[in-house]
Amino acid sequence: QAHQAGQLPQAETLYRQTLHLDRSFAPAHQFLGLVYAQQQRWEEGLVHLREATRLKPKDAAAWINRGEAERRAGLFTEAEASFRQGLACQPQSPEGWFNLGVLLGQRHDLNGAISCYEKALEQQPGHTQAAYNLGNTFLALGKFRTAQECFQHALRWNPSHASAWVNLAVTHREFGEHADAHYALRKALHWQPDSLEAIHNLAQLEEAAGHGAETHAYWQHMARLRPQDDLLQLRTDLVGPIIPLSQAAITRYRAQLQQRLQAPAPQITDPQKLLEYNLAPPMTWTYQGESNRALKEAYARYFSEALQPLPAPARNQRPRIGFVVTRGHEGVFIKCLVRLVNELAHSSELDVRVVCSDPIGPQVLRPMLAAQVRLEAIPPELLPAAQHLHGLAFDLLIYWEVGTDGMNYFLPFLKPARLQAATWGWPDTSGNPRIDFFLSSEGLEPSQAQLHYTEQLVTFPRLLSVYTRPDVPLQVPAREALGLPDGHLYLCTQNLRKLHPDFDAWALGVLQGDPHGQLLLIGDERPEVTRTLRTRLEVTLADVADRMHILPRMPAPRYLQVVASVDVILDSPHYSGGANTNADAFACGVPVVTLPGAFHRGCYTQAAYAQMGVTGLVASTPEEYVAIALRLTQDPTWRQEKSAQIRAAAGALFEDRQTVADLRAWLLKTL
C-alpha cells in the first residue's frame, strides 16, 4: 500500500523488514528492486530483481520487471534476454511484448519493435500506449498513413491521449491536411493545455502558412511556459516574414536580429533541443537579397562553445570522402549530385560514401547509388550522429546543404571529420568557423566573392553537378487544355517564398510593355502563403493585376507540360532559378531571362548559360531584363533561335563529365 501510494522510503523499510523475516520471499525482492529502480538506484535494484528471478524462474512478471530495470539502466543486451525469458514463461503477456518493443525501438530494430507492439495489441486491443508507440515507429519509417491509423486506434480507446493527438497532427501535415492537423492539435491542448509539443507543432503549422504574428505568439507562449529555456526565446526572436510585403519589412527584421545577436549566448543544456526547435538560421535570410556573412557569423558564435569539436581523426592512406544528405533532402540530391558521386566512386584512389538519415535515407538512396558507393546511416539524435561519423574517420565530409534543417546546420559544429566542406546545395555561407571549404564554381561567384564566406572559397571551372535530365513531354496539350490563358505567357517557376519585393517592379514592367502579356506563378502548397503574395501583387501590380495568374500546384509531368507551353521564364531577383527549375526550362528549350545578383545565389542561371555558351538572355539592369523578356515575345524568330540554341547546348549541363575530373583532382591534391 505504501508503494502504491508513492511513499517509497516507507515501502523500502517494509520490504526490508519482510526480507529480514524471510530472505527467500521472492515478491519482496521483486518489489524492493522496483522501489530502487524508481529512484534510479539501478545497481541496488538489480541485485534484488535478479534474486527474484532466481528464486522464481518461471515468474513472467519478475523477468519483465527485471528487464525493464535493465533497459532503463542502459543494459540493453541483458534486458532483451530478460524480456524474452519472461515471454517464454508467459507468451500471452501484452506488457512483456510492449516492453520488448520499447527496447527494440531503442536499439533501432524498428521492424522488431513493430512485431512486438502488434502482438501486444492482439492480446490487449485497448493497450493505448502500444498503439501510440506503434504509430511512432511507423512515423519514423515514413509510413504515414499506417501511423495515422495507429494514432486513431489509440484515441478510440483513450481520447484524452494528448501526445497521440499531436502525432496524428504530424501525419496530417505530411499529406497537406492542414485543417485536420490544426484540429488535432487543438484537441491535444483541450486535454493538456500546457502541452509544449502541441504548441510547438502549432507554431510550425503557422510558420509554414506564412502567419508570422501567430507563429511568434506560439513560440512566445512556449517561452513563457519554460522561462528557464533560453533557446525558446531565441527561437521566438528568429520569426520573420515568410512573404515580405516590402524591402522596409526586410530591413526592420534584420536590424532587430542584429540587435538580438548582441545579447549573451543562450544556455544549451540539451543539444538535441537545437534540432527539436529547428534553430538553424531561417532559410528566408537567403532570399532577402543581402549579405548574410556578418549575421551568420554572429549566430554561429551562439553555439560554438556548447558544441565543441571532436578530436581530429587520423589521415587515411586512401582518402575517405562522405557526402552528407539529411532527411527530406534526398530527392534534390538525387537530381543534382548522385551521378557525380557515382562517377567519382569509380576512382580506385578514393573511398566515396554517402551519409544519410536513418531509416528513410537508405531506402530512398540505395537504389540510386553505384555499387562502389558505401552508404552510412546516422541516427536522428545530434550527438550520437556525430559520434557515429567520428568513428568512421572521414578525411572530408561534404555537406550537400548546410542550414536547411537542424541536423545539417549543427552537425558540422561537432566536426566529426578531419575536414569539412559546404557546397552549393544551399548557396550561402554557413558562418561556421569549423567548416573549412565552400565548394562552388567560377560562374557563380562575383568578384571578391571570398568576402561573402567564412569558409575558404574553392571555385571549379564548371558547375559542380552532373544533373539528371528531366523527362521532357513528347507531346504538349493545347494551352486551353492546361488551363492557361491566351496571350504571351511569362512564367516564374520559383517557389513563392523566394520572390523578393523587387520582383514586382520587374513583372510590372513586362506587363506594362506587353498588353497581351500574362504573368503566371505557381501557388505554394500552403494556400495562406499564396494569398499573402497575391495580396502584395494586387497592390504593386494594381493596373495590370487582372493579367496575373497563380496556377495550382500540379504533378511533375503536367508541370513540365506547362513549362513547355510558355513563351518566357522570368527569373527571380537575388535568388535566381536553381538547378531544378533551370533544368526543366532548358530541357524544354524555353528561354529564361535573368538579372544576376550580387551573391552566388543570384547567379545560377547566368553560370548555366555560360557553361552552355548561350548569350543574349542575361541582363545587367532591370530595364534590360524587361527589354529581353519583351523581345522574346515580340520577335518570334529570335525566340526560336534562342530556344534552338538552348536545346542544342543543354547537354553541357546534363552530360558534362569534366566536373567529375576537376573534383577528383582537387580531392587528391587537398587530402
Protein Blocks (a to p, Z undefined) as FASTA:
>chain_A
ZZmnopaklmmmmmmmmmmmomklmklmmmmmmmmmmnopaklmmmmmmmmmmmmmmlmk
lmmmmmmmmmmnopamlmmmmmmmmmmmmmmlmklmmmmmmmmmmnopaklmmmmmmmmm
mmmmmlmklmmmmmmmmmmnopaklmmmmmmmmmmmmmmlmklmmmmmmmmmmnopaklm
mmmmmmmmmmmmmlmklmmmmmmmmmmnopaklmmmmmmmmmmmmmmlmklmmmmmmpcc
fbacbfklmmmmmmmmmmmmmpccdddfblklmmmnopaccfklmmnopafklmmmmmmm
mmmmmmccdddddddfbacddddddehilmmmmmmmmmmmmmmmmpmkbccddddddfkl
mmmmmmmpcfklccddddfbfklmmmmmmmnopabdcdfbghjamklmmmmmnopafbdc
ddfklgcdehiakbmbdcddfklpcghklmmpcbdcdddfbdcdddddddddfbdcdfkl
nopaedjddddfbdfklmcfklmmmmmmmmmmmmkbccdddddfblklmmmmmmmmmmmm
mmmmmmcccdddddfklmmmmmmmpmbdcddehiacdfklmmmmmmnopacdddddfbfk
lmmmmmmmmmnopghiacfbfklmmmmmmmmmmmmmlmmmmmmmmmmmmmmmmmccklmm
mmmmmmmmmZZ
